[in-house]
């Protein structure tokens, strides 16, 4: 299934996952807008929009002329918001499909 979300949201999710997974730790500098755009084959303005959202959410700090850095607690805040979004947006349809297919916890655990 094709991902129909805007590119900046997909890039934001990718960066968020890297922060949650510890690839970018508190105090680490994120790649520059241009470097990340080149790496992803994206427009720098699109990457800038994703980064601006992190800044607006208080997850990164910008040091003019130097770069953008992950703030303390960013991974925990992102993990909490990602969990909330998953439970609100994705889990209901997943749960419904599990029930429709007659799967139980044993079936799911056996495939894990």
ABEGO torsion letter per residue (X at the ends): XBBABBAAAAAAAAAAAAAAAGABBBGBBBBBAAAAAAAAGBBAAAAAAAAAAAAAAGABBBBBGAEBBBBBGAAAAAAAAAAAAAAAAAAAAAAAAAAAAGBBAAAAAAAX
